[in-house]
């Protein structure tokens, strides 16, 4: 906005911009110094603004990193009877894994699991995690496989892309939230946590 020109009037008729000698002087001072002062304050505020943090370096090869997170999946289960108190099941699950912690190997993965469960001997399975770039982590699963004792341990076998040569382990308990008569199942991991370390990248990665 342009500075208004103030003038002193000697008559008594009111007029926009009228004022006494003091107002005239203050207005002149504002026009001369007000705008430069505001510009200087704005520049100072910009200079004192938050500085963007530099990106965190990727974990070095051979360095152990810990992680935790959540894992939700749905799929199917086919069960056969192995006697009065024993059952065998083939489990096929697909879902999403979200990891937390400064050492996590990634933010999110698409997960796939296929497993054989025996109510007497436990569970044996294989799992594949795939990130948004298509890099994969392979692992094997072993567990007790019963409703009362369902602790499952995973061993990381290797991977592809940035996870080539990765090793590690993780653990969790599995909780079913849906078990339909047609074999449809849905569940989530409880207490998922583990650790890993990257290896030297190799072409193709390890296979499960």
N, C-alpha and C positions, 0 to 999 in steps of 0.2 A: 504494500500500500504506500502511495506517495505521501510525504510529509505535508500536513496541512500548513498553509501560510497564515500565521496569526498576525493580526494587526490591532493596534489599540485604537479604540474609537473615543472621540471626545464628546459625542452626543449620548443621550440616554436610551436611544432606541435599541432593543435587543437585536442581535445579529449572530448568525452561526459563525463560530470561530472567535467571538469576542472574549476578552479576558484582560486581566491587569498586566502590569509590566513583568511581574514574576512568572506568570504563565508563559508569556512570550519568550522569556529567557530560557525556561526549562524546556520548552518545545524546541528551541534552537539547539540546545545541548543534546536532546534525544536524537534529533536528525543527524547530528555530527558523530555521535558516539554509540547510539543504541544498536544499530544494525551491525557494525563491526564486532561489538561485544557479543551479540548473539551468535554470529558466525564462529567466533573464537571458542565459545562454549560448546557449540555443536561439534567442532573438530576435536576438542578435548574429550568429549564424551565418547566419540567414535574411537579415539585412540585407547581409551580405557576399557573398551568392550571386551567380552570373553574371547580368549584365543582358542582356536580349534585344536583338540588334542591330536598328536600324531598317531597314525595307525599303529596298532600293536603288532610286533613281529610274530611271524608264525613260529610254532614250537620247533625247537631244534631236534634233529634226528638223535635218538637215544635218550631224550629227556622224558621222564615220566610225567604225565599230566592226568589230573583227576577230573571226573565229571559226574553229574547226576541229571535226572530228568524224568520225563513222563513218557509212557508208551501205551497207546490205545490201538486195538486191532479188532477186526471182525472176520468171520470166515465160516468154516464148516468142520464138523467132526463126525467121523464114521466109527461106530463102536460095535465090537463083537464080544460075545460072552465066552469066557475061558473057564467057566465053572460057576459055582454058586456065588463065590465072593471075589471073583477076578474078572477084569475086563481089559480088553485091548482096544486102543483107539488110534486112528490116523487123523492128525490135526493139520489144517491148512488155514493160515491166518495172514491177513494183509492189513496194514495200518500206517500210523504216523508216529514217529519218535521225535520229541523235542528235548534238546539237551541244554543244560545250564552250567555255569561255572567258568572262570577265566581260562581253564585248560581244556574246555570241551573240543572235540574234534570237528564239530560243526554245529550249526544252529538246529537244523531239522533234516530228517531223513524219511524216505519212504521205506517201510519195513515189510519183509516177507519172511514167514516161518513155515516150515514143514517139519512135523515131528511124529514120532511113534511113542505112544504112552501105554504103559502096562501098570495097572493098579497095584501089582505086586512088586515089580522091580524098578519102576520109575519111568522117566522120560528121557528120550534121546532125540535131538533134532538139529537142524541147520537153519541159520538165519542170514539174510542179506539185507544190508542197509544201503540205500542209494540216495546221494544228495542231489541238489538241483542241477549240478553239472554232469551228472551221470557217473561220478566216481563212487565206487562201492567198497564196503567193508564186509568181510565174510567171517562168520563165527559158528561155533558148535555149541549146543545147549545140552546140559545134563541136569536132571532134577529128580526129586522124590515122586512128583507126579500124582499125589493124592490130595484130597480136599483138606485134610488135617495137616499134612506136611507137603507144602508145595513150593519149597525154596528151590530156585533154579539158578545155576551158575553158567555163565557164558565165557568161552575162551575165544579171543580174536585170533583168526588164522592168517589174515593178510587182507589185501584189497587191490584195487586198481587206481590209476591216476595218482592223486596226491596221497592216497592211502596205501600205495604199493609198499609191501614190506612191513606194514603196521602190525604190532603185537599188543596184547593186553588182556584184560579180564573184566567182567562185570557180573552183577548179581541182582536178583529181584525175586519177588513172590508174585504169582499170577492170581488175579481175582476175576472170576466170571460174573458179569452183570446180566447176561442173557444166555440161556440154554434151552432152546426150543426143541420140540419133539421131532422136527424134521432134520435135526442136526445142525441148525444155525446156531452159532455162538458169537459172543462178543465179550471182551474183557479189557483189563488194563493192568499194567505192571505197578506193583507197590514197592517203594523203597529202591528204585533203580539207581545204582551207582557203580562206578568202576574207574579204571585207569587204563591209559594206553601210552604207547610211544611210537613215533614214526620211524620207519626204516629208510634205507637208501632206495629211492625210486628205481624200479626195474620195469622193463617192458612187459605189459600184460598182467603183472601182479601175481600173487599167489592164488591158488585155487582151493576151494574147500574140499 
